[in-house]
Amino acid sequence: MEIPQPTDGHRLLKSFCGEFVATSDHTEAQETARMIGDLWLLIEGNGMAGEIPHHYLFTIGFDTAKGKFVGSFVCAMMDQQWLYEGSAVENKLCLYSTGPACDGSGAEWQYRDWFWMEGGNRILMSEHLDEKGNWNEFMRSTSVPK
């Protein structure tokens, strides 16, 4: 088996690596973001969401056969594995997924997560697509290097 060579997509993923403190409106976590070889980004976080322990794991890679980014997200507070596909838009990573509505309605929503670096910090912005076709931000996390 021949090992794939890193592409510009893999190099974008590598730019997200580091040790961080991630904060959002409701959570704070210690994060480690590292590459598995040259092809996969692994982001692991441990912290609290209010009074609830919050442990999560992102895996993101660039699938050269599909020509797109692929990945997954799991966390200790949910029993669903989130699967992603997406692309790079300039120096931002844009990943799409489908899952249960975060309003508790039981509906299924389309989601879009953006990752980018800004002033040395890694930003994650999560949006959902509403019934009018507009993307609405519902969460933003800033990961500051330790």
Steps between C-alpha positions, in 0.01 A plus 500: 500500500630842408467771767329812361711815493374806690312757292420866561189376683711301743728800552195712588406244765852514646459876555229424760737303727605606848410506868203730566246619754165503318214716623147568379188641666439180697822298500867511582738221404866412477572396140777311330503512120757282325556319175489122467782464249466767233142419402260528795425773754391388844351759739430376851338714766426456869305750704164600636172610343350669803500224762526217246836344406569565133742266317510507120698381204520627141674305225544683171688401187511576131379210286691536173274251318188704589682832466350626825554518872337227709471458872307413808412642840400318818453629852412356839172697514349352179432151369527606135814492289508805274644433154638785291588578139622835381753719330750779554387854428817709488672411833179387671376145532124462437338171608137394450296252702141401570361420843231559758387858551666665798165659597366163624218495241594156366553643152813436295717799411781569258812626678813678387817533709779742410856470631762772447801662661481866601782677683644168622162381633297221345134592447212255465167643389192274478192588296172334407287546191153638576176436310555818293839380376709730723801388703471602868794497738420330829845436646848648478804369681837672525800276568789705642850345504625401846 
